[in-house]
Amino acid sequence: MNLAVTRADIDRVYPVIAPHIRRTPIVAVSGADFGLPPFSLTLKLEQLQHAGSFKTRGAFANLLTRHPPAAGVVAASGGNHGAAVAYAAMRLGLPARIFVPTVSSPAKIDRIRRYGADLTVIGERYAEALAASIEWSKTSGAMPVHAFDQIETLAGQGTLGLELQQQAPELDTVLVAVGGGGLIGGIAAWYESKTRVIAVEPEGAPTLADAMKAGHPVDAPTGSVAADSLAPKRVGDLMFPIAQAHIERVVLVTDDAIRVAQKTLWEALRLVVEPGGCTAFAAILSGAYQPAEGERVGVVVSGANTTAVSFS
């Protein structure tokens, strides 16, 4: 199968973006730390990345391997991709305009503004912000940076898999949350089915689950507590063949399970994570994914752009 992004592509882009991103840490814990049976669990703490999420990897991959014009860059986002593109543009001295829907959280909107990007809030969901960003690109000449359906984005996000394999080479399974599929597409392309990759989605936004059933990307519901990061209406066309080739299955979790996961990560580990960023962990905590005896599981935790914890 001819896939849009391969392990070799990820290998090539990593040294290009490495000087601009953080090599985020892992933490080894036990299921017993969360009231579950004892089993090996490795958390990849990508919420510690610049701009608060894995999206910064894909943003730098685009801005450093393509050729942004004088008009700069434009992106549509539920929030995290916009913050990442705004951050990368700021660091590289490029103009940036970001379009987000009204569902985007105040924490994400504030972060985009603090990075100096021009911000437009438009529409209720990501699809409407995307349409507005496409029109802006046509009239302004700015280079569009897609949140997930772009080769450079997939390759950049796949560098998380590269790092995780270097840090925890013994993992049997990696759980990854899915919105548009840029992260899991990149990670699955890196592991090439040699390590199981499990997709996790909110029940209210089953974009990949519905696509897998249909055999191609289809429009899915976009209602979830994690809608500002995991509800883009449908998965990307470029990642879907990767998913068919290298993702073992899709697990769905409830909004209640996501909220419990968010609270548990704070109470047990003092990790501040937004709902979309703890959705993969929710599959473990709720029992939606139950590891086999002796299975060594990795979970990607990503997304710190939340006001869930107040220091006032």
Helices and strands as residue ranges (DSSP letters): H 7-17, G 18-20, E 26-30, G 31-34, E 40-45, G 46-48, G 50-52, H 55-65, E 73-76, H 80-92, E 96-100, H 106-114, E 118-121, H 126-140, E 143-144, H 151-167, E 173-177, H 182-191, E 196-202, H 207-214, H 227-230, H 239-246, E 249-253, H 255-269, G 275-278, H 279-286, E 297-301
